[in-house]
Each structure stands twice: as structure tokens, then as C-alpha cells.
Amino acid sequence: MRIFGLLILVFGLWACSKSSFPDAAQFTTGGFASLKADGTIDVDLADRTDGIYIDGNGQGFSYVLGLSGPNLVAFAAQGPWQPAVAPPTTGKIRFQTQYAVAAYANVAVIETGGVYNVQGIKKRQNGTLVLDADLLNGTVTGKDENLSVSATISGTDLKGAVSYLGMTGDLQGRISEDVVQGAFSGEMGADVFAGGFRGEAISE
């Protein structure tokens, strides 16, 4: 498995399709958004924390956490990679993935002269997660002590849920018989998180 590091990909002439999100200056919730050419997520936030994990093949994900006015929000996006062929519909595939996630948990939003800033610990975490794809049942699942993933397969697309440190969120991803990627974001009360994973098939 090749090393999957923090690579900022300039997409050149690639044009990604826009996801829908509010046009207003202040978002009250996060979710999924589109990417800029430099791999950052195309939302206007203050005091932002970005993570860009997209390789030269367009595989991976990006995330951003920050402030929209006084609101803590988190967004995620997949890399532009599109599998050429869907995985088989029978059998099982095990993927070893690397993930990255960031969270604002138990932080305070402070206003000073009309400017909002986050005070407290902004948590970032990287790890390795084994994901098992049950192709007959159309599921992808895996967990470690911090992150849990549960998704369903539809062609080359993944859709499902994640749990991180007690917070829950939504997942979007893509899968082939060789590679899997996903991006996720979620919130619980005033706490928010976002991240993603990318990995390759391994022998069981």
C-alpha cells in the first residue's frame, strides 16, 4: 500500500460540480460542499481549520471547520476521483484506510469588537482504519476506538453514517474493487467534526 500523505492537489482544468449549500453569509449547519481548484472547500468561514488529503489521482478528501458568524460549522468533500468500474456484487474486500478528522468540542465562541473567534482545543486526529466491504449485502463497515463507519454501496457510491467520539455524522464516498474513499461531517449540540478516509484493498 502506498503512503497516503497530506498532498495538496491543484486540479488544473478539472471542474467539479457544485453541491448545494446556503448562499447566505452565515451557515447554521455544515454538511458537504464543493472543492476549489487548490483542494480547499468552497465555503466562506472565519477562524477556519482546513485539512486537504487528496493525492495526484484525485483520491481522498478535504474538510474545513470554522465560524459562520457566531456558529460553529464543519464541511467535508470527496476528491474528484471517479471509479471506472463498480466493484463486484459478490464476495468481500478488506481495505486498509488512513483517516483524518478534526473537531471543535467543548470550545467557546468569543466575540470581541464584533469579531468572533474560537477559544479552546481544536482537536485533530489521524489514524488507520480497516474497512470490510460485504459486496453481496452491499455494506462497508469498520471501527476503531475513536471512529466508526457504516455505509451502503450503490454502484460505485457509498452513503452512510459515522460516529466520532460520541458525535454522529453523515458519510459520502466512492468505491472500486481496489480503492475506497469517503468524506464525512457531523455535529452534536454546539460541537462539530469533519474528516474522511482513503485506502486500498489488502489481502485478508
C-alpha positions as CSV (number, residue, x, y, z in Angstrom):
1,M,0.0,0.0,0.0
2,R,1.5,3.3,-1.0
3,I,1.9,6.0,1.6
4,F,-1.0,8.4,1.7
5,G,0.2,11.7,3.0
6,L,-1.0,15.2,3.1
7,L,-0.9,16.3,-0.6
8,I,-2.4,19.4,-1.9
9,L,-3.6,18.8,-5.5
10,V,-4.0,21.6,-8.0
11,F,-6.7,20.3,-10.2
12,G,-5.8,22.4,-13.2
13,L,-8.6,22.3,-15.8
14,W,-10.8,19.9,-13.7
15,A,-14.1,21.5,-12.8
16,C,-16.1,19.9,-10.0
17,S,-19.9,20.1,-9.8
18,K,-21.3,22.4,-7.1
19,S,-23.0,20.9,-4.2
20,S,-25.9,22.9,-2.8
21,F,-25.4,24.9,0.3
22,P,-26.8,28.2,1.6
23,D,-25.8,31.4,-0.2
24,A,-26.2,33.5,3.0
25,A,-23.2,34.7,4.8
26,Q,-23.9,32.7,7.9
27,F,-24.4,29.0,7.7
28,T,-26.1,27.5,10.7
29,T,-25.2,23.9,9.9
30,G,-22.5,22.1,8.0
31,G,-22.5,19.2,5.6
32,F,-21.0,18.6,2.2
33,A,-19.7,21.2,-0.2
34,S,-17.6,21.5,-3.4
35,L,-13.9,21.9,-3.8
36,K,-11.9,24.8,-5.1
37,A,-9.0,24.2,-7.6
38,D,-6.5,24.2,-4.7
39,G,-8.4,21.4,-2.9
40,T,-9.9,23.6,-0.2
41,I,-13.6,23.6,0.5
42,D,-15.6,26.4,-1.2
43,V,-17.2,28.0,1.8
44,D,-16.6,31.4,3.4
45,L,-15.7,30.8,7.1
46,A,-13.7,32.7,9.7
47,D,-11.1,31.1,12.1
48,R,-11.1,28.1,9.8
49,T,-9.2,24.8,10.2
50,D,-8.6,23.1,6.8
51,G,-7.4,19.6,6.1
52,I,-6.5,18.6,2.5
53,Y,-5.8,14.9,1.9
54,I,-6.1,14.5,-1.9
55,D,-3.4,12.7,-3.9
56,G,-2.3,13.0,-7.5
57,N,-5.1,10.7,-8.7
58,G,-7.8,12.9,-7.2
59,Q,-8.4,10.3,-4.5
60,G,-9.1,11.4,-0.9
61,F,-11.0,14.1,0.8
62,S,-10.9,17.6,2.3
63,Y,-12.5,19.1,5.3
64,V,-13.0,22.5,6.9
65,L,-14.2,23.7,10.3
66,G,-14.8,27.3,11.2
67,L,-17.2,30.1,12.1
68,S,-20.1,31.3,10.1
69,G,-20.9,34.4,12.2
70,P,-21.2,33.0,15.7
71,N,-22.0,29.5,14.5
72,L,-19.5,26.6,14.6
73,V,-19.8,24.6,11.3
74,A,-18.0,21.7,9.6
75,F,-17.9,20.7,5.9
76,A,-16.3,17.8,4.0
77,A,-15.8,16.9,0.4
78,Q,-14.5,14.0,-1.6
79,G,-11.7,14.2,-4.1
80,P,-12.8,14.2,-7.8
81,W,-11.8,10.5,-8.4
82,Q,-14.5,8.5,-10.2
83,P,-14.1,4.7,-10.3
84,A,-14.1,3.4,-13.8
85,V,-15.9,0.2,-12.8
86,A,-18.1,-0.7,-9.9
87,P,-16.9,-3.4,-7.5
88,P,-18.3,-7.0,-8.0
89,T,-21.7,-7.7,-6.4
90,T,-20.5,-10.9,-4.6
91,G,-17.6,-11.6,-2.3
92,K,-15.8,-9.5,0.3
93,I,-13.0,-6.9,0.1
94,R,-10.9,-5.6,3.0
95,F,-9.5,-2.1,2.7
96,Q,-6.8,-0.6,4.9
97,T,-7.5,3.1,5.1
98,Q,-5.9,6.1,6.6
99,Y,-8.3,8.7,8.0
100,A,-8.0,12.3,9.3
101,V,-10.6,14.1,11.4
102,A,-10.9,17.4,13.2
103,A,-13.3,18.5,15.8
104,Y,-14.4,21.6,17.8
105,A,-15.7,20.1,21.0
106,N,-16.2,21.9,24.3
107,V,-14.9,25.1,22.8
108,A,-16.2,28.6,23.3
109,V,-17.1,31.2,20.6
110,I,-15.9,34.7,21.9
111,E,-17.0,38.0,20.4
112,T,-14.5,40.9,20.5
113,G,-15.5,44.1,18.8
114,G,-17.9,42.3,16.5
115,V,-15.4,39.7,15.5
116,Y,-16.0,36.0,16.5
117,N,-13.2,33.6,17.4
118,V,-13.0,30.0,18.7
119,Q,-11.3,29.6,22.0
120,G,-10.4,26.1,23.3
121,I,-8.9,23.0,21.9
122,K,-9.3,22.3,18.2
123,K,-8.8,18.5,18.0
124,R,-7.1,16.9,15.0
125,Q,-6.6,13.2,14.7
126,N,-5.1,10.8,12.2
127,G,-5.4,7.0,12.2
128,T,-5.6,3.7,10.4
129,L,-9.0,2.0,9.9
130,V,-9.7,-1.3,8.4
131,L,-13.0,-1.3,6.4
132,D,-14.7,-4.5,5.3
133,A,-16.9,-4.5,2.2
134,D,-19.6,-7.2,2.1
135,L,-20.4,-7.0,-1.6
136,L,-23.3,-9.4,-1.5
137,N,-25.1,-7.4,1.2
138,G,-23.8,-4.1,-0.2
139,T,-22.2,-2.8,3.0
140,V,-19.0,-1.2,4.2
141,T,-18.2,-1.2,7.9
142,G,-15.3,-0.7,10.3
143,K,-14.4,0.9,13.6
144,D,-11.5,1.6,16.0
145,E,-11.6,3.2,19.4
146,N,-12.4,6.6,18.0
147,L,-14.1,6.3,14.6
148,S,-16.9,4.0,13.4
149,V,-18.1,3.8,9.8
150,S,-21.3,2.1,8.4
151,A,-22.2,2.6,4.8
152,T,-24.2,1.0,1.9
153,I,-22.9,0.5,-1.6
154,S,-24.8,1.7,-4.7
155,G,-22.8,1.1,-7.8
156,T,-19.6,3.0,-7.1
157,D,-21.1,5.3,-4.5
158,L,-21.1,5.0,-0.7
159,K,-23.6,6.6,1.6
160,G,-23.9,6.1,5.3
161,A,-23.1,7.3,8.8
162,V,-20.0,7.8,11.0
163,S,-19.5,8.2,14.8
164,Y,-16.6,10.0,16.3
165,L,-16.1,10.5,20.0
166,G,-19.8,10.2,20.6
167,M,-20.8,12.6,17.8
168,T,-22.6,11.3,14.7
169,G,-22.4,12.4,11.1
170,D,-23.2,11.7,7.5
171,L,-20.8,10.0,5.1
172,Q,-20.4,10.1,1.3
173,G,-17.9,8.0,-0.6
174,R,-16.9,6.0,-3.7
175,I,-15.6,2.5,-4.0
176,S,-14.0,0.2,-6.6
177,E,-12.5,-3.2,-6.1
178,D,-9.1,-1.6,-5.4
179,V,-9.8,1.7,-3.7
180,V,-12.3,3.3,-1.3
181,Q,-12.6,6.9,-0.2
182,G,-15.1,8.8,1.9
183,A,-15.8,12.2,3.4
184,F,-17.9,12.9,6.5
185,S,-19.2,15.7,8.8
186,G,-21.4,15.9,11.7
187,E,-22.5,17.8,14.8
188,M,-23.9,17.3,18.3
189,G,-25.2,20.3,20.1
190,A,-22.6,23.0,19.7
191,D,-19.8,20.5,18.8
192,V,-18.8,19.8,15.2
193,F,-16.4,17.5,13.4
194,A,-15.4,16.6,9.8
195,G,-12.9,14.4,8.1
196,G,-12.5,11.5,5.7
197,F,-10.6,8.4,4.7
198,R,-8.9,6.8,1.7
199,G,-7.5,3.3,1.4
200,E,-6.6,0.3,-0.8
201,A,-7.7,-3.3,-0.9
202,I,-5.5,-5.7,1.0
203,S,-5.3,-9.5,1.3
204,E,-7.2,-10.9,4.3
